[in-house]
Structures are given as C-alpha cells and as structure tokens.
Amino acid sequence: MQIIPTRLAAWTIAAIVSGFAMSAAAQSDTKPDNAIKRHTADTISMDPANPSYFGNFAPELAKTVARKPALDAETGLSVQEVKPGLFYVTDGIYQSAFLVTEDGIVVFDAPKSFADRLPAAIAQNSSGKKITTLIYSHDHADHIGGAGVFAEVPGLEVITSASVADSLESDGYPGVMAPTRTFEGHLELKPGGVDIQLDTAAYHSEDEDVIAYLPGLKFLIAIDTITPGEVPFMNFGATADFGRYLTVFDTLLGYDFDLLLPGHISVLGTRQDVIDNRDYAFDVRDTVLAKMETMYQRFGELHAATNYVNDNLTYRMAIEGMRNECAAEIIDRWSERLSVVDIYADSHCETAILYYIMH
C-alpha cells in the first residue's frame, strides 16, 4: 500500500499546555486569588513567585472533570461501546472511533498519540472481525498520523475527500496511507447495513474537513470542532479561518445527533456542548467587534503618547490593549461555565481581532 506524507497540526502541543489547568488541588472551582495580577497572554512560569506561575491558573471545573472516563492502567486507553457496535477510544487527549458491523470494521481516524495501541483495542472488542475501512477526517497528522499501523491490512479501503487527498499527496509527513477512494461533497456508505454519511465542510483545516454521521445511531464525528466542557484550544483550535469557524455550529446542529466525537480531550459532546461552544465563540466575536470601533482612536492616542517613534510598536500596543480587555471580560463571564478559559481567552480574542482587522 502506498505511503504518503502529511503535515503536523498545532494541536499536538495541546496536552502539554492543558496540563497547566490542573494543580494538586485541582478539582475545585475556586478562582486563584492573584489571577487579576497577570495577563493571560504572559509566558506561563514554573516560578511560584511569578504572577504567571502555572499554579495560579484556575483548575478545571469539577463538572468537567467528572465527565472524564477512567483510563485503563495497562493500556492508557478508555474503550467504550457508546452505541450498538460503535466504540470510541481515547487516551485522554485524542479520540478515535470504530464501528463493528457484519461486513467488517470501519475505523475513524488513527491519532498518533495512541495508534500503536489501537489495533489491539479493536481486536479485543470485535470478535475476530476484519478491518475493512479507514476514514480520514482531515490531513492533520495528530489525527491520522498513526494510520500506518493499518498498512498491512489486506484490501483496506481508505476514504477521504478529494481535497484532503490532494493535500496528503503534496504536504510532507511519513507514515500515512494514500486514500484508495475519494469523494466530493457527500458520500453514503452502508457497511453491514449501517448507514454512514460523509459530508465535506470548511471550518478548521486549510483545505477541507470531513464530517461523519451515523443517522441510525444519532452519532456525529466532527473533528476539531468543539471541546466539551471546555473553551476551544488556542486560537479557536488553530482554525485556518475564524469566519468559517463561526459557521460550523449551525452545521453541526443541523444533524439529528445526541453524541458527538470532537477528536480532542476524553469526553464525548452533546448538543448542549455545541450550543455552549457556539455561545462562547460569538461572545468573543461580539466583544472584539465592540472594541474594534475604538481601535484607530487607541492607535492615535498611543502613537502620540510614545512620541511617534514607532508605528508598529503602537499598532501592537493597540491590539494588545483590546486583547487584554477582551480576555478579562470573557474570563469574568465564562470562568464558571467552561473550563480553561483563563488559559486560552487571550488567544481567542487575538484571533478575532486579527480576523476583523482584515475582514
């Protein structure tokens, strides 16, 4: 089977940064006393004397932590049958799923972080069924970079959109099998009589994303969309286009689902999680748009205050001022509703500011 490369994604560092959200006392909802002394965009410090010491960030909300599944001590994975024949797999950072049918097994993505353990997890829950199909959600290596573990599966069909296939052919990362079947727009599969609908969308990656929907099971797979119980990762999940990102929520809510696999952290999402993430994103947008009305006034005042010595310096100062004000307001409104707000709010505000400067 042909092996081709793809690129690394920004979310490969999510686990490192998100770890700062939890301290030894981590499961309370208490705000740190000195949170107001720092800007959330400051470099996170390991020095307890520094206002940006990692222990000063708010712990994850208890209600978020309570949703996390326990990981097996030996494998480091949680494997759960959440619908008849449908299993989701997580290592606490990334997620995958597989569907066991009479005709064989369909696998959705192969994250690099646990792909070496994925074939065994499938074998232990599939009664000797053969893997027949692997579906790629998009071309980011953190989600499909482990696909090579299936390279020796005889007759494996690898499916993704034509646009994603083009990116995989041109973008450079070893170990990902070339798709054997591509589609544009929409594709319907029916392995073992189970309906799978694949739809292309544009909300995260540089080219295209593939949403997988199992209508009979009311299960939706939409990778890099929401983070249940949390605000999105940095820069709204490192989205390539904030404007397109804002449209994904209506797209998701247009499906009749009750569980959603978003690809990150260990928790499956619900319709309410989509609504919460939507409301958060639009609150950031509205907060930024209100501040953008004063941007050039800020620039002029700062330019004068710094004796007109450096245009770029004052432009940065104006952006940082809006970002810091936005982050403070967002943290105040959302810190009891979603976790890790104080870790990522500054990047969300900055993403929106830069987008609306140019649009």
C-alpha positions as CSV (number, residue, x, y, z in Angstrom):
1,M,0.0,0.0,0.0
2,Q,1.4,3.4,-0.9
3,I,2.6,5.6,1.9
4,I,2.4,9.4,1.6
5,P,3.2,12.3,4.0
6,T,1.1,14.9,5.7
7,R,1.8,17.9,8.0
8,L,1.8,18.3,11.7
9,A,-1.0,20.2,13.4
10,A,-0.8,22.8,16.1
11,W,-2.9,20.7,18.5
12,T,-0.1,18.3,19.0
13,I,1.0,20.6,21.9
14,A,-2.5,20.7,23.5
15,A,-1.7,18.1,26.1
16,I,1.3,20.0,27.4
17,V,-0.5,23.3,27.8
18,S,-3.8,22.0,29.1
19,G,-1.9,20.3,31.9
20,F,-1.3,23.7,33.4
21,A,-5.1,23.9,34.1
22,M,-4.9,21.4,36.9
23,S,-3.0,21.8,40.2
24,A,-2.7,19.5,43.1
25,A,-6.0,20.9,44.5
26,A,-7.4,20.7,41.0
27,Q,-10.9,19.6,41.3
28,S,-12.4,22.7,43.0
29,D,-13.9,25.6,41.1
30,T,-12.0,28.2,43.2
31,K,-10.6,31.2,41.3
32,P,-6.9,32.0,42.2
33,D,-6.6,35.0,44.4
34,N,-3.9,36.7,42.3
35,A,-5.4,36.0,38.9
36,I,-6.0,39.7,38.4
37,K,-2.3,40.4,38.8
38,R,-1.4,38.8,35.4
39,H,-2.3,38.9,31.8
40,T,-3.3,35.5,30.5
41,A,-1.1,36.1,27.4
42,D,2.1,36.2,29.6
43,T,4.5,33.3,29.3
44,I,3.5,30.6,31.8
45,S,6.1,30.3,34.5
46,M,7.3,27.5,36.7
47,D,8.4,30.0,39.3
48,P,5.9,30.3,42.3
49,A,6.9,33.9,42.8
50,N,5.9,34.9,39.2
51,P,2.3,36.1,38.8
52,S,2.0,33.9,35.8
53,Y,3.0,30.8,37.7
54,F,1.1,27.8,36.4
55,G,-0.4,27.1,39.7
56,N,-2.2,30.5,39.6
57,F,-4.4,29.4,36.7
58,A,-7.8,28.2,37.6
59,P,-8.2,24.4,38.0
60,E,-10.6,22.6,35.6
61,L,-14.2,22.9,36.7
62,A,-15.3,19.9,38.8
63,K,-18.3,19.4,36.5
64,T,-15.9,19.0,33.5
65,V,-13.5,16.6,35.4
66,A,-16.5,14.5,36.4
67,R,-17.3,13.7,32.8
68,K,-13.9,12.2,32.0
69,P,-13.7,8.4,31.7
70,A,-11.1,6.4,33.6
71,L,-8.2,5.2,31.6
72,D,-7.0,1.6,31.8
73,A,-3.8,1.4,33.9
74,E,-2.2,-1.0,31.5
75,T,-3.1,0.4,28.1
76,G,-3.6,4.0,29.0
77,L,-6.8,4.0,27.0
78,S,-10.6,4.1,27.6
79,V,-12.6,2.0,25.1
80,Q,-16.3,2.3,25.4
81,E,-19.2,0.9,23.4
82,V,-21.4,4.0,23.3
83,K,-23.9,2.8,20.7
84,P,-24.6,-0.8,19.5
85,G,-21.4,-1.9,17.7
86,L,-19.9,1.6,17.9
87,F,-16.9,2.2,20.2
88,Y,-14.9,5.3,21.0
89,V,-11.3,5.3,22.1
90,T,-9.4,7.9,23.9
91,D,-6.1,8.4,25.7
92,G,-7.4,11.5,27.5
93,I,-6.0,13.8,24.8
94,Y,-7.1,12.4,21.4
95,Q,-10.1,10.4,20.3
96,S,-10.9,7.8,17.6
97,A,-13.9,5.5,16.9
98,F,-14.6,2.2,15.3
99,L,-17.8,0.6,14.1
100,V,-18.2,-3.2,14.2
101,T,-20.6,-4.5,11.5
102,E,-21.5,-7.8,10.0
103,D,-19.3,-6.9,7.0
104,G,-16.3,-5.8,9.0
105,I,-14.9,-2.9,10.9
106,V,-14.8,0.8,10.0
107,V,-12.2,2.9,11.7
108,F,-12.5,6.7,12.0
109,D,-9.0,8.3,12.2
110,A,-5.8,7.0,13.8
111,P,-4.3,9.6,16.2
112,K,-0.5,9.4,16.5
113,S,-0.7,9.5,20.3
114,F,-2.2,6.0,20.7
115,A,-2.3,4.4,17.2
116,D,0.2,1.8,18.3
117,R,-2.4,0.5,20.8
118,L,-5.5,1.0,18.5
119,P,-5.4,-2.4,16.6
120,A,-5.3,-4.3,19.9
121,A,-8.2,-2.2,21.3
122,I,-10.2,-3.0,18.2
123,A,-9.3,-6.7,18.3
124,Q,-10.4,-7.0,21.9
125,N,-13.9,-5.7,21.1
126,S,-14.7,-7.1,17.7
127,S,-14.9,-10.9,17.9
128,G,-12.4,-11.5,15.2
129,K,-14.0,-9.3,12.6
130,K,-11.7,-7.9,9.8
131,I,-10.9,-4.2,9.5
132,T,-12.2,-3.1,6.1
133,T,-12.3,0.7,6.0
134,L,-10.4,3.6,7.4
135,I,-11.8,7.1,7.1
136,Y,-9.7,10.3,7.4
137,S,-11.3,13.4,8.9
138,H,-8.7,15.8,7.5
139,D,-5.0,15.9,6.8
140,H,-3.5,16.9,10.2
141,A,-1.0,14.4,11.4
142,D,-2.1,14.5,15.0
143,H,-5.4,12.8,14.0
144,I,-4.3,10.5,11.1
145,G,-0.6,10.3,11.5
146,G,-0.8,6.9,13.1
147,A,-2.6,5.3,10.1
148,G,0.5,3.3,9.2
149,V,-0.5,0.7,11.9
150,F,-3.1,-0.5,9.4
151,A,-0.8,-0.5,6.4
152,E,-0.6,-4.3,6.3
153,V,-4.4,-4.9,6.5
154,P,-5.3,-6.7,3.3
155,G,-7.7,-4.9,1.0
156,L,-8.1,-1.9,3.3
157,E,-10.2,0.9,1.8
158,V,-9.0,4.3,2.9
159,I,-11.6,7.0,2.3
160,T,-11.4,10.8,2.5
161,S,-12.5,13.8,0.4
162,A,-10.7,14.6,-2.9
163,S,-9.4,17.9,-1.4
164,V,-7.9,16.2,1.6
165,A,-6.4,13.6,-0.6
166,D,-4.7,16.3,-2.7
167,S,-3.2,17.8,0.4
168,L,-2.0,14.5,1.6
169,E,-0.2,14.0,-1.6
170,S,1.6,17.3,-1.5
171,D,2.3,18.1,2.1
172,G,5.1,16.1,3.7
173,Y,4.7,13.7,6.7
174,P,5.7,10.0,6.6
175,G,3.5,7.1,7.5
176,V,0.0,7.9,6.2
177,M,-1.5,5.6,3.6
178,A,-2.8,7.2,0.4
179,P,-6.6,7.2,0.1
180,T,-7.9,4.5,-2.1
181,R,-11.3,6.2,-2.5
182,T,-12.2,9.9,-2.6
183,F,-15.4,11.9,-2.9
184,E,-16.6,15.4,-3.3
185,G,-19.4,16.9,-1.2
186,H,-21.2,13.8,0.0
187,L,-20.8,10.1,0.2
188,E,-23.0,7.4,1.6
189,L,-21.7,4.0,2.9
190,K,-23.7,1.1,4.2
191,P,-21.3,-1.5,5.8
192,G,-23.3,-4.3,7.3
193,G,-26.5,-2.3,6.8
194,V,-25.3,0.6,9.0
195,D,-25.7,4.0,7.3
196,I,-22.7,6.3,7.3
197,Q,-22.9,9.7,5.7
198,L,-19.7,11.6,4.9
199,D,-20.0,15.3,4.2
200,T,-17.3,17.8,3.4
201,A,-17.2,21.1,5.4
202,A,-14.8,24.0,5.8
203,Y,-14.3,25.1,9.4
204,H,-10.8,24.1,10.6
205,S,-8.2,22.8,8.3
206,E,-6.5,24.7,5.4
207,D,-8.4,22.7,2.7
208,E,-11.4,20.7,3.8
209,D,-12.9,18.7,6.7
210,V,-14.9,15.5,6.6
211,I,-17.9,15.1,8.9
212,A,-19.1,11.5,9.5
213,Y,-22.7,11.0,10.5
214,L,-24.3,7.7,11.6
215,P,-28.0,8.7,11.5
216,G,-29.3,5.3,12.8
217,L,-27.1,5.7,15.9
218,K,-27.5,9.5,16.2
219,F,-23.7,9.8,16.4
220,L,-21.7,12.6,14.8
221,I,-18.0,12.7,14.2
222,A,-16.7,16.2,13.6
223,I,-13.0,16.5,14.5
224,D,-11.5,19.7,15.8
225,T,-14.9,21.4,16.3
226,I,-15.8,21.8,20.0
227,T,-14.2,20.8,23.3
228,P,-17.0,19.5,25.6
229,G,-16.9,21.3,29.0
230,E,-14.1,23.5,27.9
231,V,-13.4,26.5,25.7
232,P,-11.6,25.7,22.5
233,F,-7.8,25.2,22.2
234,M,-5.6,28.1,21.4
235,N,-6.7,30.4,18.5
236,F,-10.1,28.5,18.3
237,G,-8.4,25.2,17.7
238,A,-5.8,26.8,15.4
239,T,-8.6,27.3,12.9
240,A,-7.4,28.4,9.4
241,D,-10.4,30.9,9.1
242,F,-12.3,32.3,12.1
243,G,-15.2,33.4,9.9
244,R,-15.7,29.9,8.6
245,Y,-15.3,28.5,12.1
246,L,-18.3,30.5,13.3
247,T,-20.5,28.8,10.8
248,V,-19.7,25.2,12.0
249,F,-22.1,25.3,14.9
250,D,-25.2,25.7,12.8
251,T,-23.8,22.9,10.5
252,L,-23.5,20.6,13.5
253,L,-26.8,21.4,15.0
254,G,-28.4,20.6,11.6
255,Y,-27.7,16.9,12.2
256,D,-30.0,14.9,14.5
257,F,-27.4,13.5,16.9
258,D,-27.2,13.0,20.7
259,L,-23.4,12.2,20.9
260,L,-20.6,13.9,19.1
261,L,-16.9,12.8,18.9
262,P,-14.9,16.0,18.5
263,G,-11.4,14.4,18.4
264,H,-9.9,16.0,21.5
265,I,-9.9,15.6,25.2
266,S,-11.6,12.4,26.5
267,V,-15.2,13.5,26.6
268,L,-17.9,13.0,24.0
269,G,-20.1,16.0,23.3
270,T,-23.8,16.6,23.3
271,R,-26.0,19.1,21.6
272,Q,-25.7,21.4,24.6
273,D,-21.9,21.3,24.4
274,V,-22.2,22.6,20.8
275,I,-24.5,25.4,22.0
276,D,-22.2,26.3,24.8
277,N,-19.2,26.5,22.5
278,R,-21.2,28.4,20.0
279,D,-22.3,31.0,22.5
280,Y,-18.7,31.3,23.8
281,A,-17.3,31.9,20.3
282,F,-19.9,34.5,19.4
283,D,-19.4,36.3,22.8
284,V,-15.7,36.6,21.9
285,R,-16.7,37.9,18.4
286,D,-19.2,40.5,19.8
287,T,-16.7,41.6,22.5
288,V,-14.0,42.1,19.9
289,L,-16.3,43.9,17.4
290,A,-17.3,46.4,20.1
291,K,-13.6,47.2,20.9
292,M,-12.7,47.4,17.2
293,E,-14.8,50.6,17.0
294,T,-12.1,52.4,19.1
295,M,-9.0,50.7,17.5
296,Y,-7.8,53.7,15.5
297,Q,-8.5,56.1,18.3
298,R,-6.4,53.9,20.5
299,F,-3.7,53.8,17.9
300,G,-3.6,57.6,17.6
301,E,-3.5,58.2,21.4
302,L,-0.8,55.6,21.9
303,H,1.2,56.9,18.9
304,A,1.2,60.4,20.5
305,A,2.0,59.0,24.0
306,T,5.1,57.2,22.6
307,N,6.2,60.3,20.7
308,Y,5.5,58.8,17.3
309,V,8.7,56.8,17.4
310,N,7.5,53.5,16.0
311,D,4.3,52.9,14.1
312,N,4.4,49.1,14.5
313,L,5.0,49.4,18.3
314,T,1.9,51.4,18.8
315,Y,-0.1,49.2,16.5
316,R,0.9,46.2,18.6
317,M,0.1,48.1,21.8
318,A,-3.4,48.9,20.5
319,I,-4.0,45.3,19.6
320,E,-2.7,44.1,22.9
321,G,-4.9,46.5,24.8
322,M,-8.0,45.3,23.1
323,R,-6.9,41.7,23.5
324,N,-6.3,42.1,27.3
325,E,-9.6,43.9,27.9
326,C,-11.5,41.3,25.8
327,A,-9.8,38.4,27.7
328,A,-10.6,39.9,31.1
329,E,-14.3,40.3,30.2
330,I,-14.6,36.8,28.7
331,I,-12.9,35.2,31.7
332,D,-15.3,37.0,34.0
333,R,-18.3,35.8,32.1
334,W,-17.3,32.3,31.3
335,S,-15.0,31.0,34.1
336,E,-17.8,29.3,35.9
337,R,-19.4,27.9,32.7
338,L,-16.5,26.3,30.8
339,S,-13.0,25.1,31.8
340,V,-9.6,26.5,30.8
341,V,-11.0,30.0,29.9
342,D,-8.0,31.8,31.5
343,I,-5.6,29.7,29.5
344,Y,-7.0,30.4,26.1
345,A,-9.2,33.5,26.2
346,D,-6.3,35.8,25.2
347,S,-5.6,33.8,22.0
348,H,-9.3,33.7,21.2
349,C,-9.6,37.4,21.4
350,E,-6.4,38.0,19.4
351,T,-7.6,35.6,16.7
352,A,-10.9,37.5,16.4
353,I,-9.1,40.9,16.4
354,L,-6.7,39.9,13.6
355,Y,-9.6,38.4,11.6
356,Y,-11.7,41.6,11.8
357,I,-8.8,43.9,11.0
358,M,-8.7,42.1,7.7
359,H,-12.4,41.5,7.0
